[in-house]
Amino acid sequence: MSDTPAPDAPLPDPSGRRAASRTGPPRAPRFPRAWRADAPVVLAVALGGALGASARYAAVLRWPAAADAFPWAVFWVNVSGCAVIGAFTVLVTEGARTPHPLLRPFFGTGVLGGYTTFSTYALDVQRLQDAREPLAALLYLAGTLLAALAAVLLGTAAARLGLRRRPR
């Protein structure tokens, strides 16, 4: 049995009504844009992600945390990344110049997406739990969230202040 309907079978209609039958060869899926148009964006995100993830990994190597210790490197990576995300978003959306179309995918999605990390944050909470450090796990869980949100707000405010003080 196949999941693909026969060429002359009625196609399902999202509204629940019975659709008319289709004849002829099946059509290839339609994509919003050709791959060639998306390739530069994918490449920009991949290159930026490699840089961001490498920077995060270097920070964790430089300041490693024991299994039962507070993971300060990942904490500060996430907080600093969130501050930069706040500032960057203001600069590219409220700045006077239109940024290059690949700047946001490269830096915003790639570099900052690779630099900040939810997965390592979640694993560190689990690691602290496994090391029988529930208070440290809770403080890390809540502290990172609160500090990251505050960092986004501070980064946003700093960028807006900088834009207002800039000579026109």
C-alpha positions in Angstrom: 0.0 0.0 0.0 1.4 3.4 -0.9 0.8 6.8 0.7 0.7 8.4 -2.8 -2.7 8.5 -4.4 -3.2 7.0 -7.8 -2.9 9.6 -10.6 -6.7 9.6 -11.2 -7.7 9.4 -7.5 -9.3 12.5 -6.0 -6.8 14.7 -4.1 -7.6 15.5 -0.5 -9.0 19.0 0.1 -8.0 20.8 3.3 -11.6 22.1 3.6 -12.9 18.5 3.9 -14.8 18.7 0.6 -14.1 16.0 -2.0 -11.8 17.4 -4.7 -12.1 16.8 -8.4 -10.0 14.0 -9.9 -6.7 14.9 -11.6 -5.5 13.4 -14.8 -2.0 13.4 -16.2 1.4 13.0 -14.7 2.0 14.1 -11.1 3.5 17.5 -10.7 6.8 18.2 -8.9 6.4 20.1 -5.7 6.4 23.8 -6.1 8.9 25.9 -4.1 8.6 29.6 -3.5 11.9 30.4 -5.1 14.5 28.5 -7.0 17.4 27.0 -5.1 19.9 29.3 -6.8 18.2 32.3 -5.3 18.5 30.8 -1.8 22.0 29.4 -2.1 23.8 32.7 -1.1 21.6 32.9 2.0 22.3 29.3 3.0 26.0 29.8 2.5 26.0 33.0 4.5 24.1 31.3 7.4 26.5 28.3 7.2 29.6 30.4 7.3 28.3 32.7 10.0 27.2 29.6 12.1 30.6 28.1 11.8 32.2 31.3 13.1 29.7 31.7 15.9 29.8 28.1 17.0 33.6 28.1 16.9 33.7 31.2 19.1 31.4 29.6 21.6 33.4 26.4 21.6 36.6 28.3 22.2 35.0 30.0 25.2 34.0 26.7 26.7 37.5 25.3 26.1 39.0 28.4 27.7 36.7 28.4 30.8 35.6 24.8 31.3 33.1 23.9 34.1 33.3 20.8 36.2 30.3 18.5 36.3 29.1 20.0 39.6 30.1 23.6 38.8 28.1 26.5 37.5 28.8 26.8 33.7 29.9 30.4 33.6 31.3 30.3 30.0 28.0 29.2 28.5 26.1 31.6 30.8 28.2 34.6 29.6 28.2 33.5 26.0 24.4 33.4 26.0 24.0 36.7 27.8 26.6 38.5 25.7 25.0 37.0 22.5 21.6 38.2 23.6 22.9 41.8 24.2 24.4 41.8 20.7 21.2 40.4 19.2 19.3 43.3 20.7 21.7 45.9 19.5 22.1 44.3 16.0 18.3 44.1 15.5 17.9 47.8 16.3 20.8 48.8 14.0 19.6 46.9 11.0 15.9 47.8 11.4 16.1 51.4 12.7 19.5 52.5 11.2 19.6 55.1 8.5 21.2 52.8 5.9 19.7 49.7 4.3 22.0 46.8 5.2 23.3 44.3 2.7 20.7 41.6 2.2 23.1 38.9 3.4 24.1 40.7 6.7 21.1 39.5 8.7 21.4 35.8 7.6 25.2 35.9 8.1 25.5 37.7 11.3 22.0 37.5 12.9 21.1 33.9 12.1 24.6 32.5 11.5 27.1 34.1 13.8 24.8 34.9 16.7 22.7 31.7 16.2 25.9 29.6 16.3 27.3 31.6 19.2 24.4 31.4 21.5 23.2 28.0 22.5 20.0 26.6 23.9 21.1 23.0 23.6 24.2 23.4 25.7 22.2 25.5 28.2 19.6 22.6 28.6 22.4 20.0 28.8 24.2 22.0 31.5 21.0 22.2 33.6 20.7 18.4 33.2 24.4 17.9 34.1 23.9 19.9 37.3 20.8 17.9 38.2 22.7 14.6 37.6 25.6 15.9 39.8 23.0 16.4 42.6 23.2 20.2 42.4 19.5 21.1 42.1 19.9 24.6 43.5 22.7 25.4 41.0 20.6 23.9 38.2 17.6 26.0 39.1 19.8 29.2 39.5 21.4 28.5 36.1 18.0 27.8 34.5 16.3 30.9 35.8 19.4 33.1 35.9 20.3 32.6 32.3 16.7 33.3 31.2 16.5 36.5 33.2 20.0 37.7 32.3 19.5 37.0 28.6 16.2 38.9 28.5 17.8 41.8 30.4 20.7 41.7 28.0 18.4 42.0 25.0 16.7 44.9 26.5 20.0 46.6 27.4 21.5 45.9 24.0 18.4 47.4 22.3 18.4 50.5 24.5 22.1 51.0 24.0 21.7 50.8 20.2 18.8 53.2 20.2 20.7 55.6 22.4 23.7 55.4 20.0 21.5 56.0 17.0 19.9 59.1 18.6 23.3 60.6 19.5 24.8 60.0 16.1 25.3 63.1 14.1 23.0 63.4 11.1 
